């Protein structure tokens, strides 16, 4: 609760007992509270960040912004991209903190699973190694994004180029989840995904034979043709072999 956290942020002994053995510090807040009292939340997060740095706890600080279904907008992804930039700008920290958007709404329940999977994946060596491999293969690419899912079809890895349009991310998550969890293997049959005015060329491959914690890798790009994406997939498979 807010009272307990407020007391904790004032007590150095409690801070050490609470944070010194933590791999991650997850701060959960909801959209209505953020709108009503953003200054209070920003101060909390900034205090946690400074405590983590001051005592060198080395924990990852991860933000969960909940109840995003209350954002009434057709282009919810665009709105969330603005909120994410706004939060990190208000925090004014040396680094941007990861923010996961979540909701218990039936149409958005997958956001909970994806957020938890991505957070847990932060501490998996296998996931970390695969993410580094994908990052190295795609570091010079433009307007390209890569995802890896687990056997439950949750996205556990995301690698994104600097110039990718993040305003379409939320719609993209939803589209990929529906396609990858379909009974007709629509993911492997899809050559492109259309979102608003954008068309993303798409390739995917099952990589569970290399490691059973993974299921599919999906690469989408505004700039690369399908044959170029196919080559990327093959190069990745060769490095995993």
CORCOR-V159542 format. One record per backbone hydrogen bond with DSSP energy under -1.0 kcal/mol. CO is the residue of the C=O (numbers start at 1). NH is the residue of the N-H. E is the energy in kcal/mol with one decimal. If there is no record, write none. Layout:
CO_NH_E + CO_NH_E
//
This chain:
1_5_-2.2 + 2_6_-2.4 + 3_7_-2.2 + 4_8_-2.3 + 5_9_-2.5 + 7_10_-1.0 + 8_11_-1.2 + 11_15_-2.0 + 12_16_-2.2 + 13_17_-2.2 + 14_18_-2.1 + 15_19_-2.9 + 16_20_-2.0 + 19_22_-1.7 + 23_60_-2.6 + 25_62_-2.5 + 27_64_-2.6 + 29_66_-2.9 + 30_34_-2.3 + 31_35_-2.4 + 32_36_-2.2 + 33_37_-2.8 + 37_41_-1.6 + 38_42_-2.9 + 39_43_-2.2 + 40_44_-1.9 + 41_45_-2.5 + 42_46_-2.5 + 43_47_-2.2 + 44_48_-2.4 + 45_49_-2.4 + 46_50_-2.4 + 47_51_-2.4 + 48_52_-2.4 + 49_53_-1.9 + 50_54_-2.8 + 51_55_-2.1 + 52_57_-1.8 + 60_25_-3.3 + 62_27_-2.6 + 63_100_-3.2 + 64_29_-2.6 + 65_102_-2.5 + 66_31_-2.5 + 67_70_-1.6 + 68_71_-1.9 + 70_72_-1.0 + 71_73_-1.2 + 74_76_-1.2 + 75_79_-1.8 + 76_80_-2.6 + 77_81_-2.1 + 78_82_-1.6 + 79_83_-2.3 + 80_84_-2.7 + 81_85_-2.0 + 82_86_-2.5 + 83_87_-2.6 + 84_88_-2.1 + 85_89_-2.1 + 86_90_-2.6 + 87_91_-2.3 + 88_92_-1.7 + 98_63_-2.6 + 100_65_-3.0 + 102_68_-1.8 + 105_108_-2.3 + 108_111_-2.1 + 109_112_-1.4 + 110_114_-2.6 + 111_115_-2.1 + 112_116_-2.4 + 113_117_-2.7 + 114_118_-2.5 + 115_119_-2.0 + 116_120_-2.7 + 117_121_-2.5 + 120_123_-1.7 + 121_124_-1.6 + 124_128_-2.5 + 125_129_-2.7 + 126_130_-2.2 + 127_131_-2.5 + 128_132_-2.0 + 129_133_-2.1 + 130_134_-2.6 + 131_135_-2.4 + 132_136_-2.2 + 133_137_-1.8 + 134_138_-1.8 + 138_141_-1.8 + 143_222_-2.3 + 144_161_-2.3 + 145_220_-2.9 + 146_159_-2.4 + 147_218_-2.9 + 148_156_-2.6 + 148_157_-1.5 + 149_215_-2.9 + 150_153_-2.3 + 154_150_-2.0 + 157_148_-1.7 + 159_146_-2.9 + 161_164_-1.7 + 164_166_-1.2 + 165_168_-1.5 + 166_169_-1.3 + 168_172_-2.3 + 169_173_-2.9 + 170_174_-2.0 + 171_175_-2.3 + 172_176_-2.8 + 173_177_-2.5 + 174_178_-2.0 + 175_179_-2.3 + 176_180_-3.1 + 177_181_-1.7 + 179_182_-1.0 + 187_190_-1.1 + 191_202_-2.8 + 193_200_-2.9 + 195_198_-2.9 + 198_195_-2.7 + 200_193_-2.3 + 201_221_-2.1 + 203_219_-2.5 + 205_217_-2.5 + 207_210_-1.3 + 207_211_-1.1 + 211_214_-1.7 + 215_207_-2.9 + 216_149_-2.6 + 217_205_-1.8 + 218_147_-3.0 + 219_203_-2.0 + 220_145_-2.8 + 221_201_-2.5 + 225_229_-2.0 + 226_230_-2.6 + 227_231_-1.6 + 228_232_-1.5 + 229_233_-2.1 + 230_234_-2.2 + 231_235_-2.4 + 232_236_-2.3 + 233_237_-2.4 + 234_238_-2.3 + 235_239_-1.8 + 236_240_-1.7 + 237_241_-1.5
//
